[in-house]
Amino acid sequence: MAAVAISDALALVSRMPSDPSLEEFARWQADVQDAVHEVSRTAPYGRTTRPVIELFHVAVGVPFRMEAGPAGERVVDLGGYREALRDSLLHVNERMSAGPTTDLSEALRIVLDAFPHRDARELGELLGVRPPAVRRLRQGLRSRVTEERVLAIAELVEELTFADRPRYTQWHWFWSQNADLDGRRPIDLLEENPAGARQQLVSAARH
């Protein structure tokens, strides 16, 4: 549904009238804003995500100027507005289309970059390893980790980021009781069965 809404919005943007009258532009912009609302309605997390919020800001902008002509005032300099709309729509589409990484090294990078100020003990508890292993990982060295657990954590970090949660609340999300998990903490499920609980955890991260 969201992919269709984005495709429709992109098609509408490409049909932006050339040097329209203010009335023509107003009708077209209203159609664009309706299309953006449809994108937000069908996109995961709707209008609460950073890419969709940025898209709204672009859609309601007024990046043009008026110029007098033989038939009255015309709206000119719309090229930048059209490109900004197109880029914002493509950004939303790219973020929605990106699947979770299946590469362990990339997943470790996502997790370590997300929590640079957490000490080795804290990160070790999240990753299920001892502090010396975290220090080796931070130095780019190899260390034994549970692959399914790291991949699940990386996906959850990406989901929480897309839902526009600040980093400090992302960290506490893993350690807080969650109503979508029957009052259990995400870390509890990661410790028990990271592969089996992964979809349930992703669903909880989206709420």
N, C-alpha and C positions, 0 to 999 in steps of 0.2 A: 504493500500500500504506500509506504513512504517513498519508495523508488519511483512509483508512478507519479506521485505528487511532485517530486523534484523534477522529473522529466517534463511534466506539464508546465511547471514554473519556468524552467529553462527555455521551453518553446515560447512562452509568453514574453520573456525577457528579450529573446531574439527578434520578436516582432515589434519592438519599440518603434513608434512612429518617428520619422525624420523631421526635425524642426517643427514639432506640433504646436498648435495653439495651446494656450493654457488649459482650455476646456478639454481638448483631446488628451493632453498629458494627464490631467486629473483623472479622467476615465481610465486611462491605461494604468496609472499608478494604483488606483483603487483595485483594479483586477489583479495587479501584482501582489498587493497586500492580502487580498483574499487567497491567492495561491500560497503565499507564505504562511498564512494561518492554517491552511490545509497540510502543509509540510509539518508544522509544529504539532498538529493534531495526530498525525500518523507516525511521527518519528519516535523512537524510543526515548522515554523520559519527557517528551513534549518540549514545552517552551522553557524548561528549567536548565537546559544544557547550554554551555558557553557558545558553541557554534550556532545554535538556533537563536540565542539572544543577540549575537552579533548580526545575524541575518535580519532580525527585526529592526535593529538600529539602522541598517542600510536601507531597508525597504521604506521606512517612514522618513528618511532624510530628504533634504531639498537641495541637492548639489547641482543646481542649474542656475541660469540667469535668463532674464527676459530681454528681448531685443525687438525694437519697433520695426515693422515691415509694411509693405503696401496694403496688406490685408489685415493689419492690426498686429498686436504683440505676438511674438512667437517664443517658444522655449528653445534655447540653444545650449550647446556644451553639455549634452547628455551622455556622451561617450563614456566618461568616467563613471557615471552612475550605473550605466548598463554593465560595465566591466566589474564594478564592485558587487553588484547583485549576482552576476554569473559566478564570480569567485567565491562568494559566500555560500551559494547553493552547492557548488562543487565541494566546498569544504565540509558541509553537512553530509553530503553523499559519501565523501571519502571516509569520514569518521564512522558513519553507520556501516559502511561496507567492510571496514577493516576487521578481520577476525582475530581471535586471540593467537598469540605467537605459539609456535610448537618447538621453538629453538630454546634449549635450556640456557645457553649463554645470554641470549637476548632477554629471556625472562628474569635471569639474575640481575641483569643491568637495570631493568625496569624497577625491580624491588629495591635494589641498593640505591638507585638514584632518587626513588620516592622518599626514602627515609634517611637522608645523609646525617642527621643529627642524633639518631638513635645509637646508643652504644652497642658494643659487640654482644653483650649479654641479652639486651632486648631483642636485637635482630635475630640472635640465635634462637630465642624462644619462638619467634615467628616462623623461622625457617626450619626449626627442628634440628638444629646443630649446636655444637658447643662454641663458645666465644672464639677460640683459636681458629676455628674453621671460617668464621665470619671475617676475621682479620686477613686470612689468606685470600678469601674471595674479594675483599676490598682492594687487595694488592694485585688482583688479576690472576691469581694462582688458582690451580684446580683444588677442589676439595669435595669430599663425598656429600651429596645432598639427595633428598628424595625428590626425584624429578617431577612426579605428579603433584607433589605439594608445592613446589616452586612455580610450576606452570599455572596452577590454580590461583596462587597468591598474585602472580603477575596479571592474570586476567581480572581478578577482583580489583586490583589497583587501577587498571585501565577503566573498568566499569565505574568505579567511584569517582575517578577523574572526569569521565564523561558526564556524570551526574552533577558535576561542578562542586564536589565536596572539597574543602580545603585539606591540605596535607595533614594537619594535626587532627582533624576529625576522621580522616581515613585511617590513621593509626588506631585511634580509639574504637573505631568501628569493629576492628578485629577482636577487641577484648571486651566488648559490651554485650550484655544480654540483648537478644534480638527477638521481637515478637514473631517475625516471619520464620524463625527457626525454633518455634515453641519455647521461647525464653532462653535458649542456649546461646553460647557465644560462638562466633565464627571460628575462633581458634580451636574450640573443642572439636568441631567437625573436621577441621584440617588435620588434627592430630589422630583422629579415629580412622577416617577414610577419605582422603583428599580427592581421589578420583570419583568415588561414588557420590560424594556430597557436593561435587563441583557445581552442577546445574542448580541445585537448591541454594547454594551460596550466591551464585550469580543473580538468581531471581531476587534474593534478599537485598543484594547490593543495588538493585534497580529501584527499590522502593524508598 
